[in-house]
Amino acid sequence: MNPPRSLGPSGWFGRAKAGVAGFSERRAQLQARQEAEYVEAWDDALHLEGQRSDRIAARDAAAAVPWGVRVAAEAGWRLLVLAASVWVLMRVIGAVRLVVLAFAVSLLITALLQPTVARLQRRGVPRGLATALTAVFGFVVLGLVGWFVVWQVLDNLGTLSGRVQEGIGELKQWLVNSPLHVTEGQINDIADRLSDSIGTSTSEITSTGLQGVTVLVEGLTGLLLAMFCTLFLLYDGTRIWEWTLKLVPSSARPGLAGAGPRAWRTLTAYVRGTVIVALIDAVFIGVGIYILDVPLAVPIAVLIFLASFIPLVGAVASGALAVVVALVTQGVFTALMALVIVLVVQQIEGHVLQPFILGRAVRVHPLAVVLAVATGATVAGIGGAVVAVPLVAVANTVVVYLRARGASGTATPDSTDAAAANEGLVGADLPGGDGHGDGHQDTGAPRQTGDGAQP
């Protein structure tokens, strides 16, 4: 065994020197690492301080704005977005106004005829045959009414012309003898000016006549389109509703599925009630002016019936027409009697018939009715005035239901409407259903559908 080799003075010195050099190098690396970490920590601190300063500055800037201004700004941009959406929607509706009005009228006619289809189905008549019979009967009745009105007007036109001339003479004599101190020369001067105005406006009258022909063609087109839509809504309303439900997001589908049948019941109740009230108005006012021997009593009664579909405004306008015809044909006393009849019937309508017949199905404030009629007439003429109020009534029903559903926040019996819609069962309350949902009010109990299932 060899003994360990001993190191000389030079070997020990070299090893000590190498150890000192390694220690210095490690110390330098450690110091550099510490400096780098310090610089990084300092940069992070500066960055956090800058963010904190920015947050404080933003908070101070937001706090400097009054609370009312902030709320107004938040509401303002939302209102601007809503107004822009409404403007775009109105532009689209204006571009296809004829189609929109035809479809809206078809909805009203469907709401009127659908109970008849439901009754026929309950008696065992197939849905297609029930739809065909109801549609043909309804359209034939409407056609006969239109033909009867035109026939009455043409048949009484000669008599009416003579009575109008006599009535104008009596009115002129009454004005001359009245306390208004109107002279016969002033009346003749007004008549001459009117005649000259008509003579100088021949081109405008001709242009108006051509526009009337265009309106007539558009009206016939809209009528045919409304009849076509009515047939499909009566026959296949359920599947149309299910297809509409599939277009909305799944999160919004339960609310829409619950609001749809309620909106349809509101529309059905509105149309039924309006038809009954309009029929009563037309019968009583027509009988009254017939007893007073006012010409064209039947056409005026039909016009009163049609005008009653425009709430408030239509009844006033048609009643005023009856009074004017009585004035120019029978004299002042008969006109006063016709005015009394119109006022009495309208007061009974407003305070007895509408609250009793419509009840709580259509709860719209009279101010909302007037504004809706004015807006509808401005946007789409007479057709817009007719569909404006049922649209507002349906929108009111939908909003009230969705607000109550959102406030409850629980799964009420209405939440089953979503599952029923997916299964195709909710159509029992809509046109084209199985006839078990003909517009009765919801009692909260589960409804029996056509296949015996409980939604």
Summary of the structure (lengths in Angstrom):
residues: 455
radius of gyration: 39.8
end to end distance: 103.1
largest distance: 163.0
contacts: 1273
relative contact order: 0.09
helix: 83%
strand: 0%
